[in-house]
Amino acid sequence: MAARDILAVAAALFLVASLLRWGRDGRRLTPASRTWAIVGLLFGAVSAWLRWQGAG
């Protein structure tokens, strides 16, 4: 499995974790849910960049 695919799966998991945390916190954006979302977005961006570059 290529790194870009692993990062894409990890990004999806982090974003789901962010949504679960956001829901658990009464639909308020807390530092924890924001951190999960940022990590998910970073992993997604790196995965997209690797896919665009044809690397991974």
N, CA, C and O atoms as CSV, one atom per row, in Angstrom:
chain,resi,resn,atom,element,x,y,z
A,1,MET,N,N,0.852,-1.176,0.000
A,1,MET,CA,C,0.000,0.000,0.000
A,1,MET,C,C,0.896,1.237,0.000
A,1,MET,O,O,1.848,1.326,0.775
A,2,ALA,N,N,0.586,2.169,-0.861
A,2,ALA,CA,C,1.397,3.379,-1.019
A,2,ALA,C,C,1.172,4.341,0.148
A,2,ALA,O,O,0.122,4.330,0.791
A,3,ALA,N,N,2.174,5.163,0.400
A,3,ALA,CA,C,2.105,6.134,1.499
A,3,ALA,C,C,0.926,7.081,1.306
A,3,ALA,O,O,0.265,7.448,2.277
A,4,ARG,N,N,0.655,7.479,0.068
A,4,ARG,CA,C,-0.451,8.416,-0.160
A,4,ARG,C,C,-1.788,7.799,0.227
A,4,ARG,O,O,-2.688,8.501,0.687
A,5,ASP,N,N,-1.921,6.478,0.041
A,5,ASP,CA,C,-3.168,5.812,0.413
A,5,ASP,C,C,-3.286,5.665,1.929
A,5,ASP,O,O,-4.371,5.820,2.489
A,6,ILE,N,N,-2.179,5.369,2.580
A,6,ILE,CA,C,-2.186,5.264,4.039
A,6,ILE,C,C,-2.520,6.618,4.657
A,6,ILE,O,O,-3.293,6.697,5.611
A,7,LEU,N,N,-1.938,7.680,4.112
A,7,LEU,CA,C,-2.221,9.021,4.631
A,7,LEU,C,C,-3.671,9.426,4.375
A,7,LEU,O,O,-4.274,10.116,5.197
A,8,ALA,N,N,-4.230,9.007,3.251
A,8,ALA,CA,C,-5.633,9.318,2.961
A,8,ALA,C,C,-6.556,8.632,3.963
A,8,ALA,O,O,-7.521,9.235,4.434
A,9,VAL,N,N,-6.266,7.381,4.289
A,9,VAL,CA,C,-7.065,6.661,5.281
A,9,VAL,C,C,-6.906,7.314,6.652
A,9,VAL,O,O,-7.883,7.495,7.378
A,10,ALA,N,N,-5.674,7.665,7.000
A,10,ALA,CA,C,-5.433,8.326,8.284
A,10,ALA,C,C,-6.157,9.667,8.352
A,10,ALA,O,O,-6.704,10.028,9.394
A,11,ALA,N,N,-6.161,10.400,7.248
A,11,ALA,CA,C,-6.863,11.685,7.217
A,11,ALA,C,C,-8.350,11.494,7.479
A,11,ALA,O,O,-8.954,12.243,8.247
A,12,ALA,N,N,-8.933,10.494,6.843
A,12,ALA,CA,C,-10.358,10.223,7.047
A,12,ALA,C,C,-10.635,9.849,8.501
A,12,ALA,O,O,-11.627,10.295,9.079
A,13,LEU,N,N,-9.768,9.037,9.091
A,13,LEU,CA,C,-9.956,8.643,10.494
A,13,LEU,C,C,-9.850,9.837,11.430
A,13,LEU,O,O,-10.639,9.966,12.365
A,14,PHE,N,N,-8.879,10.713,11.184
A,14,PHE,CA,C,-8.737,11.900,12.031
A,14,PHE,C,C,-9.937,12.837,11.886
A,14,PHE,O,O,-10.389,13.425,12.868
A,15,LEU,N,N,-10.447,12.975,10.669
A,15,LEU,CA,C,-11.611,13.835,10.479
A,15,LEU,C,C,-12.856,13.253,11.137
A,15,LEU,O,O,-13.671,13.994,11.686
A,16,VAL,N,N,-13.008,11.942,11.086
A,16,VAL,CA,C,-14.121,11.295,11.784
A,16,VAL,C,C,-13.965,11.484,13.297
A,16,VAL,O,O,-14.943,11.759,13.991
A,17,ALA,N,N,-12.753,11.339,13.801
A,17,ALA,CA,C,-12.508,11.561,15.227
A,17,ALA,C,C,-12.854,12.995,15.615
A,17,ALA,O,O,-13.390,13.242,16.695
A,18,SER,N,N,-12.546,13.928,14.735
A,18,SER,CA,C,-12.877,15.327,14.988
A,18,SER,C,C,-14.392,15.519,15.075
A,18,SER,O,O,-14.889,16.206,15.968
A,19,LEU,N,N,-15.107,14.916,14.156
A,19,LEU,CA,C,-16.566,15.036,14.178
A,19,LEU,C,C,-17.173,14.383,15.414
A,19,LEU,O,O,-18.115,14.916,16.001
A,20,LEU,N,N,-16.637,13.231,15.811
A,20,LEU,CA,C,-17.136,12.567,17.017
A,20,LEU,C,C,-16.866,13.420,18.257
A,20,LEU,O,O,-17.727,13.548,19.127
A,21,ARG,N,N,-15.688,13.993,18.330
A,21,ARG,CA,C,-15.348,14.840,19.471
A,21,ARG,C,C,-16.211,16.096,19.491
A,21,ARG,O,O,-16.670,16.526,20.550
A,22,TRP,N,N,-16.430,16.684,18.309
A,22,TRP,CA,C,-17.281,17.873,18.186
A,22,TRP,C,C,-18.696,17.569,18.667
A,22,TRP,O,O,-19.301,18.371,19.377
A,23,GLY,N,N,-19.218,16.411,18.278
A,23,GLY,CA,C,-20.550,16.020,18.723
A,23,GLY,C,C,-20.609,15.747,20.212
A,23,GLY,O,O,-21.597,16.085,20.865
A,24,ARG,N,N,-19.567,15.141,20.759
A,24,ARG,CA,C,-19.521,14.831,22.187
A,24,ARG,C,C,-19.422,16.102,23.018
A,24,ARG,O,O,-19.880,16.135,24.160
A,25,ASP,N,N,-18.832,17.139,22.459
A,25,ASP,CA,C,-18.673,18.402,23.184
A,25,ASP,C,C,-19.853,19.341,22.987
A,25,ASP,O,O,-19.724,20.548,23.191
A,26,GLY,N,N,-20.987,18.810,22.599
A,26,GLY,CA,C,-22.173,19.643,22.447
A,26,GLY,C,C,-22.134,20.530,21.225
A,26,GLY,O,O,-22.676,21.635,21.229
A,27,ARG,N,N,-21.494,20.046,20.181
A,27,ARG,CA,C,-21.368,20.778,18.913
A,27,ARG,C,C,-20.697,22.139,19.080
A,27,ARG,O,O,-21.042,23.114,18.414
A,28,ARG,N,N,-19.727,22.169,19.994
A,28,ARG,CA,C,-18.891,23.355,20.166
A,28,ARG,C,C,-17.495,23.003,19.695
A,28,ARG,O,O,-17.008,21.903,19.958
A,29,LEU,N,N,-16.852,23.919,19.005
A,29,LEU,CA,C,-15.504,23.685,18.527
A,29,LEU,C,C,-14.520,23.943,19.665
A,29,LEU,O,O,-14.257,25.088,20.032
A,30,THR,N,N,-13.989,22.866,20.206
A,30,THR,CA,C,-13.041,22.955,21.314
A,30,THR,C,C,-11.623,22.751,20.773
A,30,THR,O,O,-11.458,22.330,19.628
A,31,PRO,N,N,-10.614,23.038,21.567
A,31,PRO,CA,C,-9.239,22.804,21.101
A,31,PRO,C,C,-8.986,21.354,20.678
A,31,PRO,O,O,-8.237,21.108,19.732
A,32,ALA,N,N,-9.598,20.404,21.366
A,32,ALA,CA,C,-9.385,18.992,21.018
A,32,ALA,C,C,-9.963,18.668,19.640
A,32,ALA,O,O,-9.288,18.052,18.815
A,33,SER,N,N,-11.197,19.075,19.389
A,33,SER,CA,C,-11.807,18.772,18.089
A,33,SER,C,C,-11.121,19.552,16.969
A,33,SER,O,O,-10.997,19.054,15.849
A,34,ARG,N,N,-10.683,20.751,17.263
A,34,ARG,CA,C,-9.962,21.540,16.267
A,34,ARG,C,C,-8.616,20.892,15.933
A,34,ARG,O,O,-8.203,20.889,14.774
A,35,THR,N,N,-7.933,20.348,16.936
A,35,THR,CA,C,-6.661,19.674,16.709
A,35,THR,C,C,-6.838,18.441,15.841
A,35,THR,O,O,-6.068,18.231,14.903
A,36,TRP,N,N,-7.846,17.616,16.140
A,36,TRP,CA,C,-8.120,16.436,15.303
A,36,TRP,C,C,-8.383,16.860,13.864
A,36,TRP,O,O,-7.892,16.227,12.930
A,37,ALA,N,N,-9.155,17.927,13.681
A,37,ALA,CA,C,-9.477,18.394,12.331
A,37,ALA,C,C,-8.230,18.903,11.599
A,37,ALA,O,O,-8.044,18.617,10.416
A,38,ILE,N,N,-7.392,19.643,12.291
A,38,ILE,CA,C,-6.176,20.167,11.663
A,38,ILE,C,C,-5.262,19.029,11.234
A,38,ILE,O,O,-4.720,19.053,10.129
A,39,VAL,N,N,-5.088,18.037,12.093
A,39,VAL,CA,C,-4.239,16.891,11.746
A,39,VAL,C,C,-4.832,16.153,10.543
A,39,VAL,O,O,-4.100,15.750,9.639
A,40,GLY,N,N,-6.142,15.977,10.530
A,40,GLY,CA,C,-6.796,15.323,9.399
A,40,GLY,C,C,-6.609,16.091,8.108
A,40,GLY,O,O,-6.354,15.499,7.060
A,41,LEU,N,N,-6.734,17.404,8.177
A,41,LEU,CA,C,-6.542,18.229,6.986
A,41,LEU,C,C,-5.092,18.199,6.504
A,41,LEU,O,O,-4.836,18.182,5.300
A,42,LEU,N,N,-4.153,18.194,7.436
A,42,LEU,CA,C,-2.738,18.111,7.051
A,42,LEU,C,C,-2.430,16.774,6.374
A,42,LEU,O,O,-1.763,16.740,5.340
A,43,PHE,N,N,-2.914,15.676,6.955
A,43,PHE,CA,C,-2.692,14.367,6.354
A,43,PHE,C,C,-3.347,14.311,4.970
A,43,PHE,O,O,-2.778,13.753,4.033
A,44,GLY,N,N,-4.531,14.886,4.848
A,44,GLY,CA,C,-5.211,14.908,3.553
A,44,GLY,C,C,-4.457,15.724,2.526
A,44,GLY,O,O,-4.376,15.342,1.359
A,45,ALA,N,N,-3.900,16.851,2.958
A,45,ALA,CA,C,-3.135,17.694,2.038
A,45,ALA,C,C,-1.866,16.993,1.564
A,45,ALA,O,O,-1.518,17.065,0.385
A,46,VAL,N,N,-1.177,16.318,2.477
A,46,VAL,CA,C,0.030,15.600,2.090
A,46,VAL,C,C,-0.315,14.443,1.160
A,46,VAL,O,O,0.400,14.190,0.190
A,47,SER,N,N,-1.391,13.750,1.445
A,47,SER,CA,C,-1.826,12.654,0.579
A,47,SER,C,C,-2.168,13.161,-0.818
A,47,SER,O,O,-1.791,12.545,-1.815
A,48,ALA,N,N,-2.878,14.277,-0.891
A,48,ALA,CA,C,-3.223,14.855,-2.198
A,48,ALA,C,C,-1.974,15.310,-2.938
A,48,ALA,O,O,-1.869,15.126,-4.151
A,49,TRP,N,N,-1.031,15.900,-2.218
A,49,TRP,CA,C,0.208,16.347,-2.853
A,49,TRP,C,C,0.994,15.152,-3.398
A,49,TRP,O,O,1.524,15.210,-4.508
A,50,LEU,N,N,1.069,14.074,-2.620
A,50,LEU,CA,C,1.761,12.876,-3.093
A,50,LEU,C,C,1.071,12.287,-4.322
A,50,LEU,O,O,1.735,11.841,-5.259
A,51,ARG,N,N,-0.244,12.287,-4.315
A,51,ARG,CA,C,-0.981,11.762,-5.464
A,51,ARG,C,C,-0.740,12.631,-6.697
A,51,ARG,O,O,-0.570,12.116,-7.802
A,52,TRP,N,N,-0.725,13.961,-6.501
A,52,TRP,CA,C,-0.506,14.889,-7.613
A,52,TRP,C,C,0.910,14.749,-8.167
A,52,TRP,O,O,1.121,14.849,-9.376
A,53,GLN,N,N,1.869,14.519,-7.289
A,53,GLN,CA,C,3.261,14.375,-7.708
A,53,GLN,C,C,3.542,13.001,-8.322
A,53,GLN,O,O,4.563,12.806,-8.981
A,54,GLY,N,N,2.634,12.056,-8.101
A,54,GLY,CA,C,2.842,10.697,-8.599
A,54,GLY,C,C,3.802,9.905,-7.745
A,54,GLY,O,O,4.339,8.887,-8.181
A,55,ALA,N,N,4.019,10.367,-6.534
A,55,ALA,CA,C,4.956,9.687,-5.623
A,55,ALA,C,C,4.172,8.827,-4.645
A,55,ALA,O,O,2.941,8.824,-4.636
A,56,GLY,N,N,4.908,8.108,-3.833
A,56,GLY,CA,C,4.276,7.397,-2.738
A,56,GLY,C,C,4.214,5.961,-2.970
A,56,GLY,O,O,3.704,5.221,-2.128
